[in-house]
Amino acid sequence: MTLAEIIKTKVDDLYKMYNNLNVEDNKKKIETLKEDINKLTTLIETLSKDIKNLKDISYQDISKYISIKEEDLKNINLVLKAKYEFNLSVDLTSTQLEIIKKILEELVEKKKSLVETVTKEEEQVNKNKEKASSIEENILNLEYLYEKVNNPDDYSLLNLEDFKTLSIIIEDKDTPSKVKIDLLSSVIDYNENIEKQNKKILSTTDIEEVKECFRNFGFKEDMLKFIDRNKEEISRNIDLSNTREILTYLSSKKILDKFSKGALLAIVLYSNVSTISKRYEDLKARKALFTPLFEMPSIWVNNLPKKVRVRHKSSSKKKNESNNNNRLRVYASKISYEEMLSNEQYLTSMGLNVSISNKTNIKVLETPREKIDENLNTYKLYGFFEARAKSTLPPSIFSFTKVADKCDKLIEVGLLHNANNNYTITFPTIINAMREENFALLYKLKRENSIDNYYNLIFSQYYKRNIQSLNSCLTTKCSKKFGYNLGTPEEINTFKQEHFIDQMDDRYIPNASRYEEIITRENPINYQDDILIDEKIKNLEEHYRVDNNPYQYKIGNEIISRLKVLRCYSTLKAKGITDDNALLYSVTRGMYLDEETFNMLKTSVKGRGEYGWSI
């Protein structure tokens, strides 16, 4: 077996192992069990409150969980209805009372059993998730190595990190001895072949020849310095004949000077005249020869498979080290022209007016499909499509980053899904355009004014006849806003230090930095449905959820994004973190808080004081 075949076989085996873990199936099983626990809790509470409530409970509801004679329950219910609905002078017999007592005891025992089962299942899910995470990392590393050994343009030797990756195969007790021997032999062959190729390349390509080639096409010192900075990658990969053909073609079309230095070098290294001419003619026909496209070498290259580009974005140390020597290749492989056209078709299918011929659409078209889908799901979750037709939304919003976090803040400052105002639905570009210091300012203004005064203040001063004036105020730099100096980074920093605490400091919330690390890494968008039967969340729902508003809790005068709390606490709970500090972190994450407000929220969450409850 060749080195590539050995790696691919191992990757296939790991995928099978990953699929056999059935993490999602086990989660669904747990969800079903928790639904049963919730129903049992209701049954037990109903019966414990008053035995007459048994008359309103069906045989099916009880027999689903315990064994009981239908005739016994029927007779008991007849007595209860006669006594409590028809006011007849009848009572349950001692035997019937014993049956009811037994029903209650068995329901309690059944609930206890299900809780124990859920605990065991959750422990297994967590173990499987850890295994899955380890397998995912191994797959990623092996796939990266598979790309490397299969890439004819990669002339780097197998290094220490690569050998660590290969140890996944060697140290696996299930790997046959013959495969291990083949692996060691193929590694030696691979490195020997790479050394031969490197000698060949170094003997035929001189960086001074490359620089002279570019001088002949009128390039000055800045390009020559750029070539020097990337000389290792260029000397390994450049074909001077191909380079001259490309530069000649681009010059003939009068577009040579439109490309940035990095884009042009990436193109001459990894493309050819045939691909470039086809792309040029297509873009010309579409009237889409816009500046941003000349800064995207990937669309001028017959690109790598998409899965390879996805791996390029992976954050691992060895990948970063390798990419340092292949910067131009990474630049040339971000997104292909075909993927941009696919995004165009995808967004158009939603009813959005999107075209590569519109330069304002380039940003969203170069956005990875995964990010577009993530944003699509986020906007759906946050009710944008209920409040406004999807086709009327500006396409650019699907390219935004950290949409959920920003929507949380917009909810909390009263500009999204507020009974008095839904500004963000009308002008959704505020999600990306809102400056962070203005979020801080609005948290403060909202806190120190009544709701009416708050909206009168921000809309009367900047709203006037054009609602975009508020947008301009909140998305641009301004030396003075609502009486506060926010013109320079120093002034902004002073404003924050004077008016807010840093509740993410572990001194305020123990382990907050750890929680933040988990949430940042997991980047949850939604929450697990079973979080709604968690006791702490049930108390939040009962005491603080705003009526007819699925997006808000209200604690004191503070609006809290409900979706923020649910997804953060759900994510932490999945990691086994369920204490009050985790809930307090979930409530206050991303907010600008003064000490008094923080203490009020802390008191409420931990169940003490005016706004609290007992958990």
C-alpha positions in Angstrom: 0.0 0.0 0.0 1.2 3.5 -0.7 1.3 6.2 1.9 -1.8 7.9 0.6 -3.7 4.6 0.5 -2.7 3.8 4.1 -3.9 7.2 5.3 -7.2 7.1 3.3 -8.0 3.6 4.7 -7.4 4.9 8.3 -9.6 7.9 7.6 -12.4 5.7 6.3 -12.1 3.5 9.4 -12.3 6.6 11.7 -15.4 7.8 9.9 -17.1 4.4 10.6 -16.1 4.6 14.3 -17.4 8.2 14.5 -20.8 7.2 12.9 -21.1 4.2 15.2 -21.0 6.4 18.3 -24.5 7.5 17.5 -24.2 10.7 19.7 -27.2 12.3 18.1 -29.4 9.2 18.4 -28.5 8.9 22.1 -29.4 12.6 22.5 -32.8 12.0 21.1 -33.3 9.0 23.4 -32.4 11.2 26.3 -34.8 13.9 25.1 -37.6 11.3 25.0 -36.7 10.1 28.5 -36.7 13.7 29.9 -40.1 14.3 28.3 -41.4 11.3 30.2 -39.8 12.6 33.4 -41.5 15.9 32.9 -44.9 14.2 32.4 -44.3 12.0 35.4 -43.4 15.1 37.5 -46.7 16.7 36.4 -48.7 13.5 37.3 -47.0 13.2 40.7 -47.5 16.9 41.5 -51.2 16.7 40.4 -51.9 13.6 42.6 -49.9 14.8 45.6 -51.9 18.1 45.6 -55.3 16.4 45.9 -56.3 12.8 45.1 -59.5 14.1 43.5 -57.4 15.2 40.6 -57.1 11.5 39.7 -60.5 11.7 38.0 -59.0 14.0 35.3 -56.2 11.6 34.5 -56.7 8.9 31.9 -55.8 5.2 32.3 -53.4 5.6 29.3 -51.5 8.4 31.0 -50.8 6.2 34.0 -50.4 2.8 32.4 -47.7 4.1 30.2 -45.4 4.2 33.2 -46.7 1.6 35.7 -48.9 -1.5 35.8 -52.5 -0.9 37.0 -55.8 -2.6 36.4 -58.0 -0.4 34.2 -61.1 -1.6 36.1 -59.6 -0.4 39.5 -58.9 3.0 38.1 -62.4 3.2 36.4 -64.1 2.4 39.7 -62.0 5.0 41.6 -62.8 7.7 39.1 -66.5 6.9 39.3 -66.5 7.5 43.0 -64.4 10.7 42.7 -66.8 12.1 40.0 -69.8 11.2 42.0 -68.5 13.0 45.0 -66.9 16.1 43.5 -69.0 16.7 40.4 -72.4 15.5 41.5 -72.0 16.1 45.3 -73.1 12.6 46.2 -72.4 11.3 49.6 -69.9 8.6 48.7 -66.3 7.9 49.7 -63.4 5.8 48.5 -62.9 2.5 50.2 -59.7 1.8 52.2 -58.7 -0.6 49.4 -59.1 2.1 46.8 -57.1 4.6 48.9 -54.3 2.0 49.1 -54.5 1.7 45.3 -54.1 5.4 44.9 -51.2 5.4 47.4 -49.5 2.6 45.4 -50.0 4.5 42.1 -48.3 7.5 43.6 -45.4 5.5 45.0 -44.9 3.6 41.8 -44.9 6.8 39.8 -42.3 8.3 42.1 -40.2 5.1 41.8 -40.6 5.2 38.0 -39.5 8.8 37.8 -36.5 8.0 40.0 -35.6 5.1 37.7 -35.9 7.3 34.6 -33.7 10.0 36.2 -31.0 7.4 37.0 -31.3 6.1 33.4 -30.9 9.6 32.0 -27.9 10.2 34.2 -26.2 7.1 32.9 -27.2 7.9 29.3 -25.9 11.5 29.6 -22.6 10.1 31.0 -22.3 7.8 28.0 -23.2 10.7 25.6 -20.5 12.8 27.2 -18.0 10.0 26.9 -19.0 9.5 23.3 -18.7 13.2 22.6 -15.2 13.2 24.0 -14.4 10.2 21.7 -16.1 11.9 18.8 -14.0 15.0 19.4 -10.8 13.0 19.5 -11.8 11.1 16.3 -12.7 14.4 14.6 -9.3 15.8 15.4 -7.6 12.6 14.1 -9.6 12.7 10.9 -8.8 16.4 10.4 -5.0 15.8 10.8 -5.0 12.7 8.6 -7.0 14.4 5.9 -4.6 17.3 6.0 -1.7 14.9 5.6 -3.5 13.0 2.9 -3.9 16.3 0.9 -0.2 17.0 1.5 1.1 13.7 0.1 -1.4 13.8 -2.8 -0.6 17.4 -3.7 1.9 17.5 -6.7 2.7 21.1 -5.8 3.7 20.5 -2.2 7.4 19.7 -2.0 7.7 19.8 1.8 9.2 16.8 3.6 7.2 15.0 6.2 8.0 16.8 9.5 7.7 16.1 13.2 4.0 17.1 13.2 3.3 14.8 10.3 5.0 11.9 12.1 2.8 12.6 15.2 -0.2 12.3 12.9 1.1 9.0 11.4 1.4 7.7 15.0 -2.4 7.6 15.0 -2.0 4.6 12.7 1.1 3.1 14.1 -0.1 3.1 17.8 -3.5 1.7 16.9 -3.4 -2.0 18.1 -5.9 -2.9 15.4 -3.5 -1.8 12.6 -2.1 -5.0 11.0 1.7 -5.4 11.3 2.0 -5.5 7.5 0.4 -2.1 7.2 2.7 -0.7 9.9 5.7 -2.0 7.9 4.3 -0.7 4.6 3.8 2.7 6.3 7.4 3.0 7.5 8.6 2.0 4.1 6.4 4.4 2.3 7.4 7.3 4.5 11.1 6.7 3.6 10.1 6.5 -0.1 8.0 9.7 0.1 10.7 11.8 1.7 13.4 10.5 -0.7 11.2 11.4 -3.6 10.5 14.9 -2.2 14.2 15.5 -1.8 14.8 14.6 -5.4 12.0 16.9 -6.5 13.4 19.8 -4.4 16.8 19.4 -5.9 15.2 19.5 -9.4 13.2 22.6 -8.6 16.1 24.4 -6.9 18.4 23.7 -9.9 15.9 25.1 -12.5 14.2 28.0 -10.7 16.1 31.0 -9.5 14.3 33.8 -7.6 16.4 36.5 -9.5 14.9 35.1 -12.8 11.5 35.5 -11.3 12.2 39.1 -10.4 13.6 39.8 -13.8 10.5 38.4 -15.4 8.3 40.8 -13.5 10.7 43.7 -14.2 10.2 43.1 -17.9 6.5 43.7 -17.4 7.1 47.0 -15.7 6.9 46.0 -12.0 8.8 48.1 -9.6 10.6 47.6 -6.3 7.5 47.0 -4.2 6.6 43.9 -6.2 10.2 42.6 -6.1 10.3 42.9 -2.3 7.0 41.0 -2.1 8.5 38.3 -4.3 11.5 38.1 -1.9 9.2 37.7 1.1 7.6 34.7 -0.5 10.6 33.4 -2.4 10.5 29.9 -0.8 7.0 29.2 -2.1 7.6 30.9 -5.4 10.8 29.1 -6.1 9.1 25.7 -5.4 6.1 26.3 -7.6 6.7 28.8 -10.3 6.8 28.0 -14.0 8.4 31.0 -15.7 7.0 30.1 -19.1 3.5 29.9 -17.7 4.1 33.1 -15.7 5.1 35.0 -18.9 2.0 33.7 -20.7 -0.3 34.9 -17.9 1.3 38.3 -17.6 1.2 38.8 -21.4 -2.5 37.9 -21.5 -3.4 40.1 -18.5 -1.4 43.0 -20.1 -3.2 42.5 -23.4 -6.6 42.8 -21.7 -5.3 46.0 -19.8 -6.1 44.4 -16.4 -2.6 43.6 -15.3 -2.4 46.6 -12.9 -5.8 45.8 -11.4 -4.5 42.9 -9.4 -3.0 43.3 -5.9 0.6 42.0 -5.6 -0.5 38.9 -3.6 -3.3 38.1 -5.9 -1.2 38.3 -9.0 1.6 36.1 -7.6 -1.0 33.5 -6.4 -2.5 33.5 -9.8 0.8 33.0 -11.7 1.8 30.2 -9.4 -1.5 28.2 -9.3 -3.4 29.1 -12.5 -2.9 29.2 -16.3 -3.9 31.2 -19.3 -6.8 28.9 -20.2 -8.5 29.2 -16.8 -7.9 33.0 -16.6 -9.2 33.7 -20.1 -12.4 31.8 -19.5 -12.9 33.6 -16.2 -12.2 37.0 -17.8 -14.6 36.4 -20.7 -17.3 35.2 -18.3 -17.0 38.2 -16.0 -16.8 40.6 -18.9 -20.0 39.1 -20.3 -21.7 39.5 -16.9 -20.3 43.1 -16.6 -18.7 42.0 -13.3 -15.1 43.1 -13.6 -15.2 44.8 -10.2 -12.2 45.7 -8.1 -12.9 43.2 -5.3 -12.7 40.3 -7.8 -9.2 41.3 -8.8 -8.3 41.0 -5.2 -9.6 37.4 -5.0 -7.0 35.1 -6.7 -9.1 32.0 -5.9 -11.7 32.8 -8.5 -9.0 33.0 -11.2 -7.7 29.6 -10.3 -9.0 26.1 -11.2 -9.4 25.6 -7.6 -8.9 22.8 -5.0 -11.9 20.7 -3.9 -14.1 22.5 -1.4 -13.3 20.0 1.4 -9.6 20.9 1.1 -10.4 24.6 1.4 -12.5 23.9 4.5 -9.5 22.2 6.1 -7.3 25.2 5.2 -9.4 27.2 7.7 -8.8 24.7 10.5 -6.9 26.0 13.4 -4.1 23.7 14.3 -0.5 24.5 15.0 1.0 22.3 12.3 -1.4 23.7 9.7 -0.3 27.3 10.6 3.3 26.3 10.3 2.7 24.7 6.9 0.6 27.7 5.7 3.4 30.1 6.6 5.4 28.5 3.7 2.3 28.3 1.4 0.6 31.7 2.0 -0.1 32.3 -1.6 -1.5 28.8 -2.1 -3.9 29.4 0.8 -4.8 32.8 -0.6 -5.5 31.1 -4.0 -7.8 28.5 -2.5 -10.3 30.4 -0.3 -13.3 30.1 -2.5 -13.8 29.2 -6.1 -15.6 31.0 -8.8 -18.0 28.0 -9.1 -18.8 28.3 -5.4 -19.6 32.0 -5.8 -22.0 31.2 -8.6 -23.4 28.4 -6.4 -24.0 30.9 -3.6 -25.6 33.3 -6.1 -28.0 30.5 -7.1 -28.7 29.5 -3.5 -29.5 33.0 -2.4 -31.6 33.7 -5.4 -33.6 30.6 -4.7 -34.6 32.3 -1.4 -36.1 35.1 -3.4 -33.1 37.5 -2.7 -32.0 39.8 -5.5 -28.3 38.7 -5.7 -26.0 38.7 -8.7 -22.2 38.6 -9.2 -22.8 41.4 -11.6 -23.7 43.6 -8.6 -20.5 44.7 -6.9 -22.4 45.2 -3.6 -23.1 41.5 -3.6 -19.5 40.3 -3.8 -19.0 40.1 0.0 -21.9 37.7 0.5 -21.1 35.7 -2.6 -17.5 35.0 -1.3 -18.9 34.0 2.1 -18.5 30.2 2.8 -21.8 28.4 2.4 -21.5 27.1 6.0 -21.5 30.7 7.3 -24.5 31.6 5.0 -26.5 28.7 6.4 -25.5 29.5 10.0 -26.7 33.1 9.5 -29.9 31.8 7.8 -30.6 29.6 10.8 -29.8 32.5 13.2 -32.1 34.9 11.6 -34.9 32.3 11.5 -34.3 31.6 15.2 -34.4 35.3 16.1 -37.7 35.8 14.3 -36.6 37.9 11.3 -38.6 35.8 8.8 -41.7 36.0 10.9 -41.5 39.8 11.0 -40.4 40.4 7.5 -40.4 38.5 4.2 -37.0 36.9 3.6 -36.9 38.2 0.0 -37.0 41.8 1.2 -33.9 41.5 3.4 -30.6 42.9 2.2 -28.4 40.0 1.0 -25.4 41.4 2.8 -26.8 40.3 6.2 -25.9 36.7 5.3 -22.2 37.5 5.3 -22.2 39.0 8.8 -20.2 37.5 11.7 -21.4 36.9 15.3 -25.0 37.5 14.4 -26.5 35.8 17.4 -24.3 37.8 19.9 -25.2 41.1 18.2 -28.9 40.3 18.1 -28.7 39.5 21.8 -27.4 43.0 22.5 -29.9 44.7 20.2 -32.7 42.9 22.1 -31.2 44.1 25.4 -30.9 47.7 24.3 -34.5 47.7 23.0 -33.9 47.8 19.2 -35.1 44.3 18.4 -38.4 42.6 19.3 -39.3 45.3 21.8 -43.0 46.2 22.2 -42.1 49.8 21.7 -39.6 49.4 18.8 -38.3 46.9 16.2 -35.7 49.0 14.6 -33.4 46.1 13.7 -36.0 44.4 11.6 -36.5 47.5 9.5 -32.8 48.2 9.2 -31.0 44.8 9.7 -27.6 46.1 8.5 -27.3 47.7 12.0 -26.3 44.2 13.1 -23.0 44.5 11.5 -22.6 48.2 11.4 -23.3 49.0 15.1 -20.1 50.1 16.8 -19.3 48.4 20.1 -19.0 51.6 22.1 -22.5 52.5 21.0 -23.8 49.3 22.5 -22.2 50.4 25.7 -23.8 53.8 25.4 -27.2 52.5 24.8 -27.1 50.1 27.7 -26.3 53.1 29.9 -28.9 55.4 28.4 -31.6 52.7 28.7 -30.7 52.1 32.3 -30.9 55.7 33.4 -34.1 56.7 31.5 -37.6 55.5 31.5 -38.6 53.6 28.4 -40.5 56.5 26.9 -37.7 58.9 27.7 -35.1 56.5 26.3 -36.8 56.2 22.9 -37.6 59.9 22.8 -33.9 60.7 23.5 -32.3 58.5 20.9 -35.0 59.1 18.2 -35.7 62.8 18.8 -32.0 63.9 18.7 -31.0 61.8 15.7 -34.2 60.5 14.2 -35.7 63.7 13.0 -37.4 63.0 9.6 -35.0 60.2 8.5 -34.6 57.0 10.6 -31.3 56.5 8.9 -29.9 59.3 11.0 -30.0 57.1 14.0 -28.2 54.4 12.0 -25.6 56.9 11.0 -25.2 58.0 14.6 -24.8 54.5 15.9 -22.5 53.2 13.2 -20.0 56.1 12.7 -17.4 57.7 14.8 -18.6 60.9 16.5 -16.7 63.1 19.0 -19.7 63.6 21.3 -22.9 61.5 21.6 -25.7 62.2 24.0 -23.3 64.2 26.1 -20.5 61.6 26.3 -17.1 61.9 24.7 -16.6 58.9 22.5 -14.4 60.3 19.7 -11.1 58.5 20.4 -10.1 55.0 21.6 -8.8 56.6 24.8 -12.1 58.3 25.4 -14.1 55.1 24.7 -11.9 53.2 27.1 -12.3 55.8 29.8 -16.1 55.8 29.3 -16.2 52.0 29.7 -14.0 52.0 32.8 -15.9 54.8 34.5 -19.4 53.3 34.0 -19.1 49.5 33.7 -17.6 46.5 35.5 -16.0 43.6 33.7 -18.4 40.8 34.9 -16.4 38.2 32.9 -13.6 38.7 35.4 -13.5 35.7 37.7 -13.7 38.0 40.7 -17.3 38.8 39.7 -18.3 35.4 38.3 -16.0 32.5 39.4 -14.9 30.5 36.3 -16.4 33.1 33.9 -13.2 33.0 31.8 -13.5 29.2 31.5 -17.2 29.5 30.5 -16.4 32.1 27.9 -13.7 29.9 26.4 -16.2 27.0 26.1 -18.9 29.2 24.5 -16.4 30.8 22.1 -15.1 27.4 21.1 -18.5 25.8 20.7 -20.1 28.8 19.1 -23.7 27.6 19.7 -26.5 29.1 17.7 -29.5 27.3 19.2 -30.2 25.4 22.4 -31.2 21.8 23.3 -34.9 21.6 23.9 -34.4 19.6 27.2 -32.9 22.7 28.8 -36.4 24.0 29.2 -37.1 21.3 31.8 -34.0 22.3 33.8 -35.1 23.6 37.2 -33.1 26.8 37.0 -34.4 27.6 33.6 -38.0 26.6 34.6 -37.8 29.3 37.3 -36.5 31.9 34.9 -39.4 31.0 32.5 -41.9 31.2 35.3 -40.7 34.4 36.9 -39.0 36.5 34.3 -40.2 35.5 30.8 -42.0 38.4 29.1 -45.5 37.5 28.1 -46.0 36.8 24.4 -42.3 37.4 23.7 -40.1 34.4 23.1 -37.0 36.6 23.0 -37.0 38.3 26.3 -36.6 37.9 30.1 -37.1 40.9 32.2 -35.3 41.0 35.6 -36.0 44.3 37.4 -35.8 46.8 34.6 -33.2 44.9 32.7 -34.2 43.1 29.4 -32.2 39.9 28.9 -32.0 38.0 25.7 -33.8 34.7 26.4 -32.1 32.9 23.5 -28.7 34.0 24.8 -29.4 32.5 28.2 -30.8 29.3 26.8 -28.0 28.5 24.3 -25.2 29.5 26.7 -26.6 27.6 29.7 -27.5 24.6 27.4 -24.0 24.5 26.1 -22.4 24.6 29.6 -24.8 22.0 30.9 -23.8 19.7 28.1 -20.3 20.0 29.6 -21.5 19.1 33.0 -21.6 22.7 34.3 -24.9 23.5 36.0 -24.2 25.7 39.0 -25.5 29.2 39.7 -22.4 30.9 38.4 -22.9 29.2 35.0 -26.5 30.6 34.9 -25.3 34.1 36.0 -22.7 34.0 33.3 -25.4 33.0 30.7 -27.6 35.9 31.9 -25.0 38.6 31.9 -22.8 37.6 29.0 -22.1 40.4 26.6 -23.9 43.1 28.7 -22.5 46.4 29.8 -23.3 46.5 33.5 -22.7 48.8 36.4 -22.0 47.2 39.8 -25.5 47.9 41.1 -27.2 46.2 38.1 -24.9 43.3 38.3 -25.6 42.7 42.0 -29.3 42.9 41.3 -29.0 40.2 38.6 -26.7 38.1 40.8 -29.2 38.3 43.6 -32.1 37.3 41.3 -30.2 34.4 39.6 -29.0 33.0 42.9 -32.4 33.2 44.5 -32.2 36.0 47.1 -33.7 39.4 47.4 -36.4 41.4 45.8 -36.2 39.9 42.4 -35.2 36.4 43.4 -36.7 33.0 43.9 -35.7 29.9 45.8 -33.9 27.3 43.8 
